Amino acid sequence: MIRAARPNEIALLPQIENAADERYRRVGLPRILTMPPASIASLEDGRRNGRLWVATSPFDRVVGFALMKLPGGTAWLDQLSVLDRWQGRGFGAALIDRTARHARELGYDTLYLSTYLGVPWNAPFYERRGFSSVPRGAWPAALRQQFLRGNSHGHPTWRRTIMQRRV
Ligand SMILES: CC(C)(COP(=O)(O)OP(=O)(O)OC[C@H]1O[C@@H](n2cnc3c(N)ncnc32)[C@H](O)[C@@H]1OP(=O)(O)O)[C@@H](O)C(=O)NCCC(=O)NCCS
């Protein structure tokens, strides 16, 4: 099930992000595990503003989440994570759809994100869900800044792209 995050669930989410990221070890990107997860402040801000959703198990345990931000008048999927043993069950796709629906409700026509090229559960996964890469020259200024901020954590720029999907 996908629903809005509750206040007492915020503290769980950085742990979920770190655990989900364990996957990157398998593709030679262990450095992602050393990067800071979404901060409690940004998650709490997302929750208060209705831009943070969780995926839950049948026992209502949080197993994943999506955080949307609105940098410079764009809708941006800032973080998407699903715990390893709950992956492959459609939670990721459902969280994307929930985020896209909210972006549409807010009046946006496009949802953006940045991700890794060539990692099966990143750009190819998003492509199968209707996203396409935005040519570098066409990146809105706010997204270029967002991208650079992410890269300042140590992401190798040449392996990353910004993608968009009409909502
Ligand atoms: C990206 C991520 C959120 C996807 O979550 P998910 O719940 O596995 O997503 P879904 O179940 O909707 O789709 C997973 C895909 O992997 C396939 N899959 C099959 N078995 C799987 C398994 N055992 N484990 C993972 N994926 C599996 C699914 O069939 C599906 O394939 P498709 O794209 O051809 O439909 C998750 O992999 C994750 O948290 N990764 C680490 C963090 C990350 O990369 N975040 C995105 C950063 S931009």
The ligand as an SDF file (V2000), in Angstrom:
LIG
                    3D

 48 50  0  0  0  0  0  0  0  0999 V2000
   14.7890    1.6450   -7.6060 C   0  0  0  0  0  0  0  0  0  0  0  0
   13.9150    0.9270   -6.5810 C   0  0  0  0  0  0  0  0  0  0  0  0
   13.2320    1.9540   -5.6920 C   0  0  0  0  0  0  0  0  0  0  0  0
   12.8470    0.1090   -7.3270 C   0  0  0  0  0  0  0  0  0  0  0  0
   11.9560   -0.4070   -6.3380 O   0  0  0  0  0  0  0  0  0  0  0  0
   11.1160   -1.7590   -6.6040 P   0  0  0  0  0  0  0  0  0  0  0  0
   10.0830   -1.8070   -5.5370 O   0  0  0  0  0  0  0  0  0  0  0  0
   12.0150   -2.8930   -6.7300 O   0  0  0  0  0  0  0  0  0  0  0  0
   10.4530   -1.4250   -8.0140 O   0  0  0  0  0  0  0  0  0  0  0  0
    9.4200   -2.3310   -8.8470 P   0  0  0  0  0  0  0  0  0  0  0  0
    9.0730   -3.5390   -8.0660 O   0  0  0  0  0  0  0  0  0  0  0  0
    8.3480   -1.4200   -9.2800 O   0  0  0  0  0  0  0  0  0  0  0  0
   10.2700   -2.7180  -10.1420 O   0  0  0  0  0  0  0  0  0  0  0  0
   11.5040   -3.4240  -10.0320 C   0  0  0  0  0  0  0  0  0  0  0  0
   11.9270   -4.0530  -11.3110 C   0  0  0  0  0  0  0  0  0  0  0  0
   12.9090   -5.0990  -11.0210 O   0  0  0  0  0  0  0  0  0  0  0  0
   12.3560   -6.3990  -11.3100 C   0  0  0  0  0  0  0  0  0  0  0  0
   12.6700   -7.4170  -10.3100 N   0  0  0  0  0  0  0  0  0  0  0  0
   12.3350   -8.6840  -10.3890 C   0  0  0  0  0  0  0  0  0  0  0  0
   12.7940   -9.3580   -9.3590 N   0  0  0  0  0  0  0  0  0  0  0  0
   13.4330   -8.5180   -8.5790 C   0  0  0  0  0  0  0  0  0  0  0  0
   14.1100   -8.6460   -7.3440 C   0  0  0  0  0  0  0  0  0  0  0  0
   14.2400   -9.8070   -6.7180 N   0  0  0  0  0  0  0  0  0  0  0  0
   14.6260   -7.5540   -6.7990 N   0  0  0  0  0  0  0  0  0  0  0  0
   14.5140   -6.3970   -7.4140 C   0  0  0  0  0  0  0  0  0  0  0  0
   13.8860   -6.2170   -8.6060 N   0  0  0  0  0  0  0  0  0  0  0  0
   13.3510   -7.2740   -9.1860 C   0  0  0  0  0  0  0  0  0  0  0  0
   10.8930   -6.1270  -11.3520 C   0  0  0  0  0  0  0  0  0  0  0  0
   10.2470   -7.0950  -12.1030 O   0  0  0  0  0  0  0  0  0  0  0  0
   10.8470   -4.7730  -12.0430 C   0  0  0  0  0  0  0  0  0  0  0  0
   11.2470   -4.9070  -13.3900 O   0  0  0  0  0  0  0  0  0  0  0  0
   10.6440   -4.0250  -14.5750 P   0  0  0  0  0  0  0  0  0  0  0  0
   11.2940   -2.6510  -14.4320 O   0  0  0  0  0  0  0  0  0  0  0  0
   11.0550   -4.7300  -15.8170 O   0  0  0  0  0  0  0  0  0  0  0  0
    9.1620   -3.9550  -14.3410 O   0  0  0  0  0  0  0  0  0  0  0  0
   14.7590   -0.0540   -5.7080 C   0  0  0  0  0  0  0  0  0  0  0  0
   15.4650   -0.9200   -6.5720 O   0  0  0  0  0  0  0  0  0  0  0  0
   15.7470    0.6320   -4.7840 C   0  0  0  0  0  0  0  0  0  0  0  0
   15.3990    1.0790   -3.6900 O   0  0  0  0  0  0  0  0  0  0  0  0
   17.0250    0.7090   -5.2240 N   0  0  0  0  0  0  0  0  0  0  0  0
   18.0810    1.3300   -4.4310 C   0  0  0  0  0  0  0  0  0  0  0  0
   17.8930    2.8490   -4.3640 C   0  0  0  0  0  0  0  0  0  0  0  0
   17.7580    3.4310   -5.7480 C   0  0  0  0  0  0  0  0  0  0  0  0
   18.3930    3.0060   -6.6910 O   0  0  0  0  0  0  0  0  0  0  0  0
   16.8890    4.4520   -5.8510 N   0  0  0  0  0  0  0  0  0  0  0  0
   16.6790    5.1740   -7.0750 C   0  0  0  0  0  0  0  0  0  0  0  0
   17.7180    6.2290   -7.1580 C   0  0  0  0  0  0  0  0  0  0  0  0
   17.4980    7.2810   -8.5710 S   0  0  0  0  0  0  0  0  0  0  0  0
  1  2  1  0
  2  3  1  0
  2  4  1  0
  2 36  1  0
  4  5  1  0
  5  6  1  0
  6  7  2  0
  6  8  1  0
  6  9  1  0
  9 10  1  0
 10 11  2  0
 10 12  1  0
 10 13  1  0
 13 14  1  0
 14 15  1  0
 15 16  1  0
 15 30  1  0
 16 17  1  0
 17 18  1  0
 17 28  1  0
 18 19  1  0
 18 27  1  0
 19 20  2  0
 20 21  1  0
 21 22  1  0
 21 27  2  0
 22 23  1  0
 22 24  2  0
 24 25  1  0
 25 26  2  0
 26 27  1  0
 28 29  1  0
 28 30  1  0
 30 31  1  0
 31 32  1  0
 32 33  2  0
 32 34  1  0
 32 35  1  0
 36 37  1  0
 36 38  1  0
 38 39  2  0
 38 40  1  0
 40 41  1  0
 41 42  1  0
 42 43  1  0
 43 44  2  0
 43 45  1  0
 45 46  1  0
 46 47  1  0
 47 48  1  0
M  END
$$$$
